[in-house]
Amino acid sequence: MGPERHPGALGQAGRGCWAEIWPIIGPQIDLVMRGEGSVWQEDALVPVTRYGKREQVWWTYSYSPIRDESGGVGGVLVVCNDVTARHQMTRELRTSEERLAFALEAGGGVGIWDWDVPNDKVYTDARFAEFFAVQPAAALAGVPISAFIDGVHPEDRPALTGKIERILAGGGDFNTEYRVVGLDTRVRWLLLRGLCKLDAQGRPLRFGGVATDTTEQHRIMDALEDLNRRQTEFLATLAHELRNPLAPLRNGLQVVRLAKDRQELVDSTHEMMGRQLGHMARLVDDLMDVNRVNQGKVELRRENLPLMDIVNQAIETVRPLLESSRHHLTTVVGPDVIHVNGDATRLVQILGNLLNNAAKYTPAGGEIRVAIDVEQAEAVVRVSDNGLGIPADMLPRIFDMFIQVDNSLEKVQGGLGIGLSLVKALVELHGGSVSVASAGKGQGSEFTLRLPLADAGQARQDAAAAQAATPSRRVLVTDDNHDGADSLAELLSLMGHEVRVAYSGAEALSLGARFKPDVVLLDIGMPELSGYDCARLIRVEPWGEKVTLIALTGWGQSEDRQKSAEAGFDHHLVKPVNLEALMGTAFPKG
């Protein structure tokens, strides 16, 4: 049977339509004609031309046999219904659901919930159900409210049930936040906003709304509160740490004044004052370094260096603390000389901080060990101790800013909680890494520092160049602080340089024209003529065109360094000046 057998029934205009739909309905008609009985065909998409317009139309068909007198099938009754409008509504509903799901996801939403209160059936989407450890299929079919209450965190459950009871009694808006435990056992925060509708007798009919996942907001708030707490503790500790060396410094000044004839006492007092001043300088340097690291403005002066030299210098920086605490230090070195490429000052600072950390957090008479080796093309330094150790929950955070292990010894020894954070940042600038291990409280700790190896041949050349003598220079020191200028001038004179002192910018210009210095150390914050203005005037003088001009100032921010460079300074050193840094800039070896 085919369309060619019934062209007259449709007329000339209908033959095209009949030909188009025959591939769709023909197989079903053949089934009925073969005696298979009635057939139902659901939602077939049919291309048709209606009113001169080509369309895609959805139809449902029913096929019933037309039997002749002998009971055979003589024809087929085909009844069709146009269901295109229903399909359009279904498509629009699906699009609307997708838009709602997207909006919920974009806004941090979890899903929607609808509680049929009289029948105690809660209907939700799949994502909402998972937050409460309810199977999605069950939630779509409706589950009792108790299934969702069971998913609420036990500590929050009483308060939530109380709020639900109050809203069911009076209706109205619902807005609350609590924790839930999901199918994945994770604890998360949900914010529910909804509405409860009552019937004419004041009985609750429906209670539903929208849920939003606020877990990330709570995490951020908790982190900010923790940071604020640690910053508050840090400021209090900073004040304490700065006051600590001030007391012995003041006492030392009195001792020196009263014990002029007791040279041994004066010398030991000077040593003590030097240690305390060094402690204050390290505190300030650490604070400034943290700021520069955070801004990405630390520049490394790399060279090839014997790692053992770095370790020895670091040990010397903490030797007073090691000796005062009666610690026993052991150094274990590998079979070969190990070289690294890095900034000597920063590497000493890194190892010095690790050794200082070990010394502070180890009870008096403790054991500290420094082991140096090569592993997988990396130089490895391990600093271990048998001190207080680190609790397991603190290990992942030990390198965070302002983190301090809470114990009684630390409160005695002090610390700002920035040293290890600075160590990690400086090590990573060198392309290395640092890690920590500890068996727990009272079990000691071990910090492992890894650095890329350097070429040993180049390191030997650098070392030979460093042995060259430093020639004498003509130096002009300019500072309105007479004590600072005079003491620096005396130090430079003892080192073999010819030094003159000026106490103002105008005096520096006048003296410089006569003295013609090789190096000018110039304070920035001077009255009348600032260091910036003085530097500009020096640069236009014949004697000042090629002079090494060094800013010596208490201002060390990146903006201050930029200003000094624009004014004509070659270098920018921050008070109190590190002697090695001063020698390296003002008097480079050659």
N, C-alpha and C positions, 0 to 999 in steps of 0.2 A: 504494500500500500504506500502511496506517495502523494505529494501535492498535485501531481499532474492528473490524478484521477478525480479531483474535485475543483477544477478551476471555475466552473459555472456557479458554484455556491457562493463564491466571494466576489464575483464580478471582476471586471478588468482591473479596477483599482486595488482590489484585495489580493490579487495574485502575487504581487511583490511581497506583501506582508506574510502571506502564507508560506512563501519560499524562504523567508528569513527565519520564521519561527519553527519550521519543520524540523531542523536538526535538533531543536530543544525538546519538542513535544512528540516527535515521530517515534522514538524508541518506546515511550510509555504507551502510545496508541497501539503499537505492534504487540506489546505485552497483553493488553486487554483483548485485542483481536485473537490472540492465541488461546484465550480462555483463562488467563491468569486472574480474572476478577477485577475489582475496582483498584485503581492506583491513585496515590496522592503524591503530588510533586510540590515541594515547598520552596518558595523564594527563589525563583529562577530569574536571572537578569536577561532581559530580552531586548534586542535592538529593534526599534520600530520607527516608522515614519508616520506621524500624526499631524494632520492639518498642515502638511507641507514642511514639517520640522522633524529633523532626525533626533531621536531620543533613546536613552537607555532606561527601560522601565522594569521594575520588579513586579513579578506575578506569582501567584500560587494557583496551581491547577488541580482539578479532580477529574479523573477519567472513569466513567461508568459504562459497562457494556449495554448495548441495545440489542435485545435478543429477538430473533424471528420466531415464526410459529413452531418451528421444530426445536427451539431451545438453543439454536446456535447463535453466535455473535454476528449480527448483521451490520452493526455500526458501533460507534463510540460517542457518548455524550461528554463533551469537554466543557467544564465550567471553570472560568478563570476570574480571579480577583486582582485588581491593581493594588499592591501593598507598598508602592513607592513612598507614600507619605509616612508610613510607619517606619520604613528604613531611614528616611530622612530624620525623623524624630530620634531614632536610636543613635544615628551618627552624631547628631547635635548633643545628645545626652552624654555620649562617650567623650566628645570634645570638651564638654563642660567639666566632666570628671577629671580629664587630663589637665585642664587649666587649673582646677581647684588643687589637684595634687602638686602641680608645679608651683603654684602660689604658696602652698603650705611648706614645701621644701625650701623655696627661696627665702621664706620668712622664718626658717627654723622650725616650722610646724611639724607636728608628728602625725596628726590626723583628726578625724571627727568622731564624735561619740553621741549616741542617742539612746536614752534609757526610757523604755516603756514601763513606767513605774507600776501601774496596777498589775501588769503581768510579770513584772520583774525580769525583763529581757533587755539586755544592753547590746546594741548593735554598733560595731565599729569597723573601720577598715583594718587591713592586715598589719600595717606598721604600728598603729596605736596598740593593737592587741599584743604584739611582740614585746612592747615596753613593759607589759604587766605579766609576762610569762603565760599568756593565754594563747592557745593555738588559733591562728588566723581563721581557719575554716569554722571553728566553733563560734568565734566572735561574729562572723558574717551571718550565722544562723540565729545568733542571740544567746547570751549566757546570763546567769544571775549576776547581780551587782557584786555579790560576795567573791566571785572569781577575780574581779579587778581589785577589790579591797585587799585580798590576800597578796597581791603583787606590790602593795605599798610597803615601803620600808617600815619595819616594826616600830621604830622610834617616832615616825610621823603618823602612824595609823590612828591613834586615839584622837588627835587633833582634827584629822580629815573627816572621820566618821561624825564627830561633833558638828562640824560645819555642814555636812550633808544633811544631818537631821534638822538643823535650823533652817536650811534653805527649803527642805521639803515641807516644813510647817508653815512657812510664810511666802514661798515663791520668790521671784525676782532674780537679779543678777548674781552670778557665782564667779568668784575670782580667787584662786588659791594656788599655792606652789608647795610641792613636796617631792620626796625622793621615791623612786620606784626601782624594783629589782626585776630585770628582764629575763627572757629565755636564755640569754648568754651570760646570766648572773652578774652583769655589770650594774652598778648603781648609778642612776642618772636622775637629773632634776627635771620635773615637768611643771609647766604653768598651764592651768586649766581656766578657761574663760567660758562661761555658759549662761543658760537661762532655764529657769524652772517655771513651767506653766501649770496653773491650778484650774480645776473645773469650778462650776458655779457654787458648789458647796465647800470650796476651799481645799479640795483634795488634789494631790499632785497627779498630773497626767503624764507629762513628758519633761525630761530633764536632759539637756544635751548642749553641745558646744564644740569648741576647738581646743586642741592641746598643742603647746609649743615646747620644744626641747631647749631648756635653759642651762644645760650642763656646762657648756663652754663659758657662758657668762659667769657662772659660779666659780669655775676654775680660774678665770681671770681675776675675779674679785678676791678669791682666796690668795692668789699669787700677789696681788697688789697689797693686801693686808699684811702678808708675810714680808714683802719687801719694805713696807713702811715700818714694820716692827724692827726689822734688821737695821734699817737706816737710823732709826731712833737709838737703838743700842750702839750702833757704830759711832754716832755723834757723841754719845756719852763716853764711850771708850776712847775716842779721839781726844776729848778734853782731858780725860784721865792720863792718857799716854803722854800728852804734851806737858802736863803739869809735873809728871814724875821726874824728868831730867832737870826741870827748872829748879827744884829744891836743892839738889847737890851742886848745881852750877852757882846758885846764890851762896850756898855755904862755902863752896870752894873759893869764891872771891874774898869772903871774909877771912878764910884761913890764910890765903896768900898775903893779904894786907897785914895780918897780925903776926905771921911767922916769917918775916923777911930774912931773919938771920939763920933760919933752919932750912938750908937748901934742900936736904933730902925730903922734908915734908912738903916743901913748895913743889919739887919735881913730881912727887907722887900725886899731889893735888892737881897739878897740870895734866897728868895722864888721865886722872879720873874725869876732869872737865872735858878733855878731848873725847873720851868715850861717850859721855853724855851728850855732847854736842853732835857727835857722829850719829847717835841714836835719833836725835831730833831731825837731823838732816835726812836720814833714811826714811823717817815717817813722811816728811814733806815730799821727798823724791818719789816715794811710792804713790802718794796721792796724785802728784802731777803725772806720773807715768800712767796710772790707771786712766786718767782723763785723756791723755794723748792716745793711748791704745784704743779706747772706746771711739775716738774720733778718727782712727786710722791714720794718725799723723806721726807715728814712730818710724824713723828711718834708721836702718842698720848700717853700720860701717863695717863691712865684711872684710875679713882677711883669713888666711889659713893659719891655724893656731894648734900647737900641741895641747891636747886635752888635759894632760897632767898639769900643765902650767895654770890652766883655768881652775882646776880643782884646788891646787895649792893656794892660789890667791883667794879663792872662796873660803878655804879653811882659815886663812889669816884674818879674814873679816869677822869671823865668829869665834876666834880663839879666846878672846876675853870671856865670853859667855861659857865656852867649854871648860875653861879653867876654873871660873868661879863656881860652876856647878859640879866640878870634879868628875866630869865625864871622861871615859876612856874611848879615844878615837882610833879606829883601825882602818887603814887604807889598803885595798887589794887591787893590784894593777895587772893587766894582761901581759902576755909575753912581748908584744910589739908596741912601739911608739904609735899612738893614735892621734890623728890630726882631724880637726873639724874646721869648716868654713863658717865663720860667724863674727858677730860683734863681741869683742873681748869684754867690754864693760857690761854688756847685757848678759853674756853667759856667766860671768862672775856673779852678777846680781841674781840670776836664776838659781845657781847652785848655792849661793850664800843664803837665799831665802829657804831652800830646802834644808840646809844644815841648821840654820837658825830655828826652823820649825822643829827639827828633831831634838835640838838642845833644850828648847823651851818645854816641850811636852814629854820629856823624860825625867823622872825623879833623879835627884842628885846621886852621882856615882854610877850613872847608867852607861850602857854600851851603845856606841854609834859606829856604824860601819859604812864606808864608801867603797864600792866595788866598780872597777872600770873594765870594760871588755868590748869586743866586737861581735855582733850577731847579725847575720844576713845583711851585710853591707851597711850597717848602722853602728855608730858609736853608742854604747850603752853605759849609763851611770846609774847605779842603784844606791840610794841613801836609805839605810834601815836603822832602826833603833829598837830597844826593848822597853819603850815607854808606855804611855797611857793607852795607846791603840785608838781605833776609830770604830764606833758602833756600826753595824751593817747598814742601818737605815741612813747613815750619814755619808757612806762611801760615794753614792752617785752624785751628791751635792757638794763634796768637799772643795771643788774648784770654783764654786759659785761665789759671786760677790757678797761680802759681809757675812759669810758663813763662819761660825765658830763652834767648835765642839764644846758643849757645856760641861765643864768639870772644874774642880776647885783649883787645880794647879794653874789652869789657864788664867783664872781670875787673878792669881798672884803674879804670873809672868807677863800678862798683858798680850795685846795684839789687836790689830784693827780688823782682821778678817778680810784683808784684800791681798795679802802676800801670795797665796796659792793661786788666786784668780789671775794675778799679774804674771806668775810663773807660767801658767798655761798659755796665756796670750803671747808672751815673748817666745816661748818654745815653738809655738805654731808659726810665728813670724819667721823663724829659722827653718821651717819645713820639717820640724820634728814633732814629738808627742811626749806627753807625760801622763802617767797612770799611778794609781795607788792601790795597795793591798793591805789588809789587816785582818787578823783572825778574830778581832773584837776587842772590847774594852779590857785594858790591862795586858793585851797581847802584843803590844808594839805595832809598828807600821813600816811599810817599805814603799818609797816613791821611786819609780823607774823613769829615767829620762832617756829619750832616744833622739839622736841627731844624725843627719847625713854625714858620711865620711868625706874628707877633703883629700886633695892630692898632696902627698907627703913631700915631693920634690919642690913644689911651689912654696910649701910651708917653710922649708929650709932657707929658701931665698928671702922670704919675708923676715925670718928671724935674723939673718945676716944684716939686712938693711936696718933692722931695729937697733943693732949694736953700734951704729954710727954715733959719733959724739954730737952733743947738742952745743952749738956755738953760743957765745955770749951775745946778748942783745941789749940795745938801748930801749928802755921801757919808760913810758909816761903813765903813771897811775893817777886817775882823776875821779874823785869822789868827795861829796860834801860831808860825808861821815869821816871825821878825822881819824878815829880809831881804826876803822876799816881800811882806809887808805894807807895809814902808816904801817899797820901790821902786815899788809900785803907787800908793801914796798920793802920792808925788812926781810920778809921771806924770800922775795926775788933777789935781793942783794946777797943773802947768804948762799943762794944758788949760783952766784957768779955773774949776775946781770947788773948793768949800770942803770940805776933807777932814779927818776925824779917824781915828785908828787905835786899835784895841783888840787885845790879844794873847791874849784868852781869851773864852769865852762869857759868863762872869760880868761881866767888864769891859765887854763890848758892851752888856749889859742896863743897867748903871749909866750908861755914857756916853750911850747912846741916849736915856735918859729926859731928860737935860739938853740934848743936842745936837739932838734931834728931826730925824733925817736924812730926806731924800727917798728915798735909796737905801742899802741895806745889802748889802755884798759880804761873804759869810760862808763861811768854810772849813768843811768837814764834819768832817774827822778831827782834832778837837781833844781834848786830855785833859780829864778831869773832866766838862765839859759839852760834849757833841758839838754839831755844827752843827744836826743834826736837832732835838735837845732845845731848843737856843737859839732856833731858828726858831719852835717851838711857843710858847715863853714870850714872844717878841716879839709874836706875833699876838694875844695876849690883853691886851697893853698898849694904852692909848689912842693912844699915838704910833705904834704898830706895826700898827694895823689896815689902813691904806692905803699903808704904805711899800712900795716896790718891793724885794722880797727876792730876792737872786740867790745861788745856791749856786756857790761857786768851789772846785773840787775836782779831785783826780786820778782820781776814780772816774767812769766814763762809760758803764757798762753800762745797759741798759734798766731793770733792777731798781733801780739807783741813782737813775735819773731818776724812777721811780715813787715811791720812798721820799721824795725831796726834794719832790715835788708833794704827797704826803700830809702832809708836815710843814709845808706852808704856803709853800714857795718859789714865786716866780713864774717863775723861769728857772733853768736848770742849765747852767753853763759848765765846760768841762774845761780844767785846767791843761796846758801853759802857755796862757793865754787869748789868743785872737786879738783884737787891738785892735778891728777892725771889728765882730766879733761882740759885744764888750763894749759898744761905743758904740751898736749897734743895739738892745740889750736894756735897758741901764741908762739910756741917754740918747737915746731915740728923737726924731728931728727932728719938729717940729710948728709 
